[in-house]
Amino acid sequence: MRLYALFCEVLARQAYYAAAFSPHVVDIDLIDKGLHNEPERLRAHLKERLATADQQGYDAILIGFGLCSNSTVGLCAARTPMVIPRAHDCITLFLGSKERYGEQFRENPGTYWYAPDYIERGGSESGQVALGAGDDSRIDEVYAEYVLKYGQDNADYLMEVMGAWQQHYNRAAYIEPIEMKMPDHRPMVRETAARRGWRFEELDGSILIVRDLVEGRWDDERFATIAPNHMVVATNDERIVGSTPCTEVTGNGAT
């Protein structure tokens, strides 16, 4: 098969590594991770890339994202089937299964997630991958504003004084896939955790979902296959992702 794979750049290393061993021809396209902060803009970028790929005669379009704040909801291709993991966000892809993600979230809801790819690709000093308990995105907005206005050291001090970090988070979890060697960013994460009074834990990750996505093993338990002229929807149940006919198909997908 000839596959077009659209990945968030936080999964770049895993995607290229897995594609190198895929029996299929895989063309990888990366999306700037910063767009996650603006779901509507991210969706617009994804639709634009999909519209182009849909004209290229691929056997399938692979969406290397989860729902990601519903950024992938509404994506539609007129001619080409799409395949998307059943995942809320990229943490599932880093951990290797939605079951592990669910287990981690239930047992450690106040977790700040770290991964080598995210840290090295122009991220903030925090290397944040996802929010923990409460899903309080305003914490990150305030921190970003303080960094811009007062510099990073002063921003860290202000946030610690305000108690914002302590209130919502108590664990820094560093994920590294067991199948491949990654750059070691543990010292930075350990230092950040110590400074904020969090416990530091290392978790084995897995490229299993990414690997099976680019190798064409799309079982219904882990992946939703979206037929042409159908769009991605959030199912709000254990399936996470499903599909429904596109209300209208234009050059940019569903509207």
C-alpha positions as CSV (number, residue, x, y, z in Angstrom):
1,M,0.0,0.0,0.0
2,R,0.9,3.6,-0.4
3,L,0.1,5.5,2.7
4,Y,0.0,9.2,3.7
5,A,0.7,9.6,7.4
6,L,-0.1,12.9,9.1
7,F,1.6,13.1,12.6
8,C,2.0,15.7,15.3
9,E,5.7,16.4,15.4
10,V,5.9,15.2,19.0
11,L,5.8,11.7,17.5
12,A,8.4,12.4,14.8
13,R,11.0,10.0,16.0
14,Q,8.6,7.2,16.5
15,A,6.8,7.8,13.2
16,Y,10.0,7.8,11.1
17,Y,11.4,4.8,13.0
18,A,8.2,2.8,12.5
19,A,7.9,3.8,8.8
20,A,11.5,2.7,8.2
21,F,10.4,-0.9,8.9
22,S,6.9,-0.7,7.4
23,P,6.2,-3.1,4.4
24,H,4.3,-0.2,2.8
25,V,5.4,3.1,1.2
26,V,4.7,5.7,3.9
27,D,4.9,9.5,3.3
28,I,5.1,11.3,6.6
29,D,3.9,14.8,7.1
30,L,4.4,16.6,10.4
31,I,2.2,19.2,12.1
32,D,3.6,21.9,14.4
33,K,2.8,20.9,18.0
34,G,2.1,24.5,19.0
35,L,-1.2,24.3,17.1
36,H,-2.5,22.1,19.9
37,N,-3.1,25.3,21.9
38,E,-5.5,26.5,19.2
39,P,-7.8,23.5,18.3
40,E,-9.6,25.4,15.6
41,R,-6.4,26.4,13.9
42,L,-5.1,22.8,14.2
43,R,-8.3,21.5,12.6
44,A,-8.0,23.9,9.8
45,H,-4.4,22.9,9.1
46,L,-5.3,19.2,9.2
47,K,-8.2,19.8,6.8
48,E,-5.8,21.6,4.4
49,R,-3.3,18.8,4.4
50,L,-6.0,16.1,4.1
51,A,-7.5,17.9,1.1
52,T,-4.2,17.8,-0.7
53,A,-3.4,14.2,0.2
54,D,-6.9,13.1,-0.9
55,Q,-6.0,14.1,-4.5
56,Q,-2.8,12.0,-4.6
57,G,-4.2,8.5,-5.0
58,Y,-3.1,7.1,-1.6
59,D,-4.6,3.8,-0.4
60,A,-5.2,5.3,3.1
61,I,-4.6,8.5,5.1
62,L,-3.2,7.9,8.6
63,I,-4.0,10.4,11.3
64,G,-1.3,10.3,13.9
65,F,-3.4,12.1,16.5
66,G,-6.0,11.4,19.1
67,L,-9.1,13.5,19.5
68,C,-6.7,16.2,20.9
69,S,-9.3,18.7,22.3
70,N,-11.6,17.6,19.4
71,S,-9.2,19.0,16.8
72,T,-9.7,15.9,14.7
73,V,-13.5,15.9,14.9
74,G,-15.0,16.8,11.6
75,L,-12.0,15.6,9.4
76,C,-13.3,14.1,6.2
77,A,-11.8,12.9,2.9
78,A,-13.9,12.5,-0.2
79,R,-11.9,9.8,-1.9
80,T,-9.5,8.1,0.5
81,P,-10.2,6.1,3.7
82,M,-8.7,7.5,6.9
83,V,-7.4,5.6,9.9
84,I,-7.1,7.2,13.3
85,P,-6.2,5.7,16.7
86,R,-8.9,5.4,19.3
87,A,-7.2,7.8,21.7
88,H,-8.1,11.0,23.5
89,D,-4.6,12.5,23.1
90,C,-1.0,11.7,22.3
91,I,-0.3,10.3,25.8
92,T,-2.1,7.1,24.6
93,L,0.2,6.9,21.7
94,F,3.3,7.4,23.9
95,L,2.1,4.7,26.4
96,G,1.1,2.2,23.7
97,S,-2.5,1.6,24.6
98,K,-5.7,3.4,25.8
99,E,-5.9,0.9,28.6
100,R,-2.6,2.0,30.0
101,Y,-3.5,5.6,29.7
102,G,-6.8,5.0,31.5
103,E,-5.1,3.1,34.3
104,Q,-2.5,5.9,34.7
105,F,-5.1,8.6,34.7
106,R,-7.2,6.8,37.3
107,E,-4.3,6.1,39.6
108,N,-2.3,9.3,39.1
109,P,-4.7,12.1,37.9
110,G,-2.3,14.9,39.0
111,T,0.4,14.0,36.4
112,Y,2.4,16.3,34.3
113,W,3.6,14.3,31.3
114,Y,7.1,14.5,29.6
115,A,8.5,12.9,26.5
116,P,11.8,13.3,24.7
117,D,10.3,14.3,21.3
118,Y,8.1,17.0,22.9
119,I,11.0,18.4,25.0
120,E,13.4,18.7,22.1
121,R,11.1,20.2,19.5
122,G,11.0,23.8,20.7
123,G,8.9,23.2,23.7
124,S,9.0,25.3,26.9
125,E,11.3,24.5,29.7
126,S,8.5,22.5,31.2
127,G,8.3,20.1,28.2
128,Q,4.6,19.7,28.9
129,V,2.8,17.0,26.9
130,A,-0.6,17.0,28.5
131,L,-2.5,18.4,31.5
132,G,-3.3,16.5,34.6
133,A,-6.2,16.6,37.0
134,G,-8.8,19.2,36.4
135,D,-7.7,19.9,32.8
136,D,-7.1,23.5,33.9
137,S,-5.6,25.0,30.8
138,R,-5.6,28.4,32.4
139,I,-2.5,27.4,34.4
140,D,-0.4,27.1,31.2
141,E,-1.8,30.4,29.9
142,V,-0.9,32.2,33.0
143,Y,2.6,30.7,33.0
144,A,3.2,31.6,29.4
145,E,2.1,35.2,30.1
146,Y,4.5,35.4,33.0
147,V,7.4,34.0,31.0
148,L,6.7,36.6,28.3
149,K,6.4,39.5,30.8
150,Y,8.9,38.6,33.5
151,G,11.2,35.9,32.1
152,Q,11.3,32.2,32.9
153,D,13.0,32.3,36.4
154,N,10.6,35.0,37.7
155,A,7.6,33.1,36.1
156,D,8.6,29.9,37.9
157,Y,8.9,31.8,41.2
158,L,5.5,33.5,40.8
159,M,3.8,30.3,40.0
160,E,5.3,28.6,43.0
161,V,4.3,31.4,45.3
162,M,0.8,31.3,43.9
163,G,0.7,27.6,44.5
164,A,-0.7,26.8,41.1
165,W,1.6,24.0,40.4
166,Q,1.1,22.3,43.8
167,Q,-2.6,22.6,43.6
168,H,-3.1,20.5,40.5
169,Y,0.0,18.4,40.0
170,N,2.0,16.1,42.2
171,R,3.9,13.8,39.7
172,A,6.2,14.3,36.8
173,A,6.0,11.2,34.5
174,Y,8.8,10.7,32.0
175,I,7.9,8.3,29.1
176,E,10.4,6.6,26.9
177,P,9.6,3.8,24.4
178,I,11.1,0.4,25.2
179,E,11.6,-0.3,21.5
180,M,14.0,2.5,20.6
181,K,16.7,4.6,22.3
182,M,15.9,8.3,22.8
183,P,17.9,11.3,23.9
184,D,18.0,11.5,27.7
185,H,16.1,14.4,29.1
186,R,15.7,12.9,32.6
187,P,18.0,15.4,34.4
188,M,15.9,18.4,33.3
189,V,12.7,16.7,34.3
190,R,14.1,15.5,37.6
191,E,15.2,19.1,38.4
192,T,11.8,20.5,37.4
193,A,10.0,18.0,39.5
194,A,12.2,18.7,42.6
195,R,11.8,22.4,42.2
196,R,8.0,22.1,42.1
197,G,7.7,19.5,44.8
198,W,6.5,16.7,42.6
199,R,7.6,13.1,42.7
200,F,9.5,11.9,39.6
201,E,8.6,8.6,37.9
202,E,9.8,6.9,34.7
203,L,7.4,5.0,32.7
204,D,8.0,2.5,29.9
205,G,6.4,3.7,26.7
206,S,5.7,1.8,23.5
207,I,5.6,2.7,19.8
208,L,3.1,-0.2,19.3
209,I,0.2,2.0,18.2
210,V,2.4,4.1,15.9
211,R,4.0,1.0,14.5
212,D,0.8,-0.8,13.8
213,L,-0.7,2.3,12.3
214,V,2.0,2.7,9.6
215,E,2.3,-1.1,9.1
216,G,-1.5,-1.4,8.3
217,R,-2.6,-3.5,11.3
218,W,-5.8,-1.6,11.9
219,D,-7.9,-3.7,14.3
220,D,-11.2,-2.1,15.3
221,E,-10.3,-2.3,19.0
222,R,-7.5,0.2,18.6
223,F,-8.2,2.1,15.3
224,A,-11.2,3.7,13.7
225,T,-11.3,3.3,9.9
226,I,-13.2,6.2,8.4
227,A,-14.7,5.5,5.0
228,P,-14.6,8.1,2.2
229,N,-17.2,10.8,2.6
230,H,-17.4,10.1,6.3
231,M,-16.0,12.3,9.0
232,V,-14.4,11.8,12.4
233,V,-16.7,12.1,15.5
234,A,-16.1,11.7,19.2
235,T,-18.3,8.8,20.5
236,N,-18.0,9.8,24.2
237,D,-17.7,6.1,25.2
238,E,-15.0,3.5,25.3
239,R,-14.6,3.6,21.5
240,I,-13.5,7.2,21.8
241,V,-13.6,7.8,18.0
242,G,-16.2,6.9,15.4
243,S,-17.5,8.2,12.1
244,T,-20.6,9.6,10.4
245,P,-21.4,10.7,6.9
246,C,-20.0,14.1,6.0
247,T,-22.7,16.8,6.0
248,E,-20.9,18.4,3.0
249,V,-17.7,17.7,1.3
250,T,-15.7,20.6,-0.1
251,G,-12.1,21.1,-1.1
252,N,-11.2,21.3,2.6
253,G,-13.2,18.4,3.9
254,A,-16.3,18.3,6.0
255,T,-18.1,21.5,7.0
